[in-house]
Amino acid sequence: APDWALYPLVVLATAATVIASQALISGAFSLTRQAVQLGYCPRVRIRHTSATEQGQIYIPTVNWLLMVACVGLVLGFRESTNLAAAYGFAVTATMVVTTVVFYVVARERFGWRPAVVVPLCALFLAVDLAFFGASLFKVPDGGWFPLVAAIVVFTLLSTWHTGRHLVNERLRGG
């Protein structure tokens, strides 16, 4: 970028960071609440911040965990390129998963014919897999972190859910 654009780009990058962090925080709160409601997560204190909007929530525990994770990531990765590798891998993996889930929803929920949904999803998947394939080279540089995080979260959620199911079976006498 030219020298004159340095400060405007810093302002733009800062605004984008604030917006992205707010989206991440809101998403983490919403997903945690849904996991609690579905029995995949232990109960946590959920504070409703609006008397009229049900979705306006704050979860102190999640907020603190996000802060610790953020500081840990910055200190652990040390370089922004490693953090960018982790982010890029996570985004491209999410794109692939989203396309696959869209296919299932379009067929099962919306009843779309294969003649419509297969070419559409094939087009999306071709693009998604191209980006994902390119990001595979970033796994050693930081892309490993989203994989580890996903495995840890999946293990915790499925273990909690299975444990609750087993306890309920025991309580029912089965």
C-alpha positions as CSV (number, residue, x, y, z in Angstrom):
1,A,0.0,0.0,0.0
2,P,1.2,3.5,-0.6
3,D,2.5,5.5,2.4
4,W,-0.5,7.8,2.4
5,A,-2.9,4.8,2.9
6,L,-1.2,3.5,6.0
7,Y,-3.4,5.2,8.6
8,P,-6.7,4.7,6.8
9,L,-5.8,1.0,6.4
10,V,-5.0,0.7,10.1
11,V,-8.4,2.3,10.9
12,L,-10.1,-0.1,8.5
13,A,-8.3,-3.1,9.8
14,T,-9.2,-2.1,13.4
15,A,-12.9,-1.7,12.5
16,A,-12.9,-5.1,10.8
17,T,-11.3,-6.6,13.8
18,V,-13.9,-5.2,16.1
19,I,-16.7,-6.3,13.9
20,A,-15.3,-9.8,13.6
21,S,-14.6,-10.2,17.3
22,Q,-18.2,-9.1,18.1
23,A,-19.5,-11.7,15.6
24,L,-17.3,-14.4,17.2
25,I,-18.4,-13.5,20.7
26,S,-22.1,-13.4,19.8
27,G,-21.7,-16.8,18.0
28,A,-20.0,-18.4,20.9
29,F,-22.7,-17.2,23.3
30,S,-25.5,-18.4,21.0
31,L,-23.8,-21.8,20.3
32,T,-23.2,-22.3,24.0
33,R,-26.8,-21.6,24.9
34,Q,-28.0,-24.0,22.2
35,A,-25.5,-26.7,23.4
36,V,-26.9,-26.3,27.0
37,Q,-30.5,-26.5,25.7
38,L,-29.7,-29.7,23.7
39,G,-27.9,-31.4,26.6
40,Y,-24.4,-31.2,25.0
41,C,-22.9,-28.8,27.6
42,P,-23.2,-28.4,31.3
43,R,-25.4,-25.6,32.5
44,V,-23.8,-22.2,32.7
45,R,-25.1,-18.8,33.9
46,I,-26.8,-17.1,31.0
47,R,-27.6,-13.5,31.5
48,H,-30.3,-12.0,29.3
49,T,-29.3,-8.4,28.5
50,S,-32.6,-7.3,27.0
51,A,-36.1,-7.5,28.4
52,T,-37.6,-7.7,24.9
53,E,-35.1,-9.6,22.8
54,Q,-34.6,-13.3,23.7
55,G,-31.3,-13.6,21.7
56,Q,-29.5,-10.8,23.6
57,I,-27.5,-12.9,26.0
58,Y,-24.2,-12.7,27.9
59,I,-22.4,-15.8,29.2
60,P,-19.6,-14.7,31.6
61,T,-17.8,-18.1,31.6
62,V,-17.6,-18.1,27.8
63,N,-16.4,-14.6,27.7
64,W,-13.5,-15.4,30.1
65,L,-12.6,-18.5,28.1
66,L,-12.5,-16.5,24.9
67,M,-10.2,-14.0,26.5
68,V,-7.8,-16.6,27.8
69,A,-7.9,-18.4,24.4
70,C,-7.2,-15.1,22.5
71,V,-4.3,-14.2,24.7
72,G,-3.0,-17.8,24.5
73,L,-3.2,-17.8,20.7
74,V,-1.4,-14.5,20.3
75,L,1.4,-15.6,22.7
76,G,1.5,-19.1,21.3
77,F,1.6,-18.3,17.6
78,R,4.0,-15.3,18.0
79,E,3.7,-14.3,14.4
80,S,0.6,-13.1,12.6
81,T,1.4,-15.3,9.6
82,N,0.9,-18.4,11.8
83,L,-2.4,-17.0,13.1
84,A,-3.5,-16.2,9.6
85,A,-2.7,-19.8,8.6
86,A,-5.0,-21.1,11.4
87,Y,-7.7,-18.7,10.4
88,G,-7.5,-19.5,6.7
89,F,-7.6,-23.2,7.3
90,A,-10.6,-22.8,9.6
91,V,-12.5,-20.7,7.1
92,T,-11.9,-23.0,4.2
93,A,-12.8,-26.1,6.2
94,T,-16.0,-24.3,7.3
95,M,-16.8,-23.5,3.6
96,V,-16.6,-27.2,2.7
97,V,-18.7,-28.3,5.7
98,T,-21.3,-25.6,4.9
99,T,-21.7,-26.9,1.3
100,V,-22.1,-30.5,2.5
101,V,-24.7,-29.4,5.1
102,F,-26.5,-27.3,2.5
103,Y,-26.8,-30.4,0.3
104,V,-28.3,-32.4,3.1
105,V,-30.7,-29.7,4.1
106,A,-31.8,-29.0,0.5
107,R,-32.5,-32.7,-0.1
108,E,-33.9,-33.7,3.2
109,R,-35.6,-30.6,4.5
110,F,-36.5,-28.7,1.3
111,G,-37.1,-31.7,-0.9
112,W,-35.0,-30.4,-3.8
113,R,-34.5,-32.7,-6.7
114,P,-31.0,-34.1,-7.2
115,A,-31.0,-32.6,-10.7
116,V,-31.1,-29.1,-9.1
117,V,-29.0,-29.5,-5.9
118,V,-26.2,-31.8,-7.2
119,P,-24.9,-29.4,-9.9
120,L,-25.2,-26.4,-7.5
121,C,-23.4,-28.1,-4.7
122,A,-20.8,-29.5,-7.1
123,L,-20.0,-26.0,-8.2
124,F,-19.7,-24.7,-4.7
125,L,-17.7,-27.7,-3.6
126,A,-15.3,-27.4,-6.5
127,V,-14.5,-23.8,-5.4
128,D,-14.5,-24.7,-1.7
129,L,-12.2,-27.7,-2.2
130,A,-9.8,-25.7,-4.3
131,F,-9.4,-23.2,-1.4
132,F,-9.3,-26.0,1.2
133,G,-6.6,-27.9,-0.8
134,A,-4.5,-24.8,-0.9
135,S,-4.9,-24.2,2.8
136,L,-3.7,-27.8,3.6
137,F,-0.1,-26.5,3.1
138,K,-0.7,-24.2,6.1
139,V,-1.5,-27.0,8.6
140,P,2.1,-27.1,9.9
141,D,2.2,-23.3,10.2
142,G,-0.9,-23.0,12.4
143,G,-3.6,-24.7,10.6
144,W,-3.3,-27.6,13.1
145,F,-4.9,-25.4,15.8
146,P,-8.5,-25.4,14.4
147,L,-8.2,-29.2,13.9
148,V,-7.1,-29.7,17.5
149,A,-9.8,-27.2,18.8
150,A,-12.5,-29.0,16.8
151,I,-11.4,-32.4,18.2
152,V,-11.4,-31.1,21.8
153,V,-14.8,-29.4,21.5
154,F,-16.3,-32.5,19.8
155,T,-14.9,-34.8,22.4
156,L,-16.2,-32.6,25.3
157,L,-19.7,-32.1,23.8
158,S,-20.2,-35.8,22.9
159,T,-18.8,-37.0,26.2
160,W,-21.1,-34.7,28.1
161,H,-24.1,-35.8,26.0
162,T,-23.3,-39.5,26.4
163,G,-22.8,-39.1,30.1
164,R,-26.1,-37.4,30.5
165,H,-27.8,-40.1,28.5
166,L,-26.2,-42.8,30.7
167,V,-27.2,-41.1,33.9
168,N,-30.8,-40.6,32.7
169,E,-30.9,-44.3,31.8
170,R,-29.7,-45.3,35.3
171,L,-32.2,-43.0,37.0
172,R,-35.0,-44.6,35.0
173,G,-33.9,-48.0,36.0
174,G,-32.8,-49.1,32.6
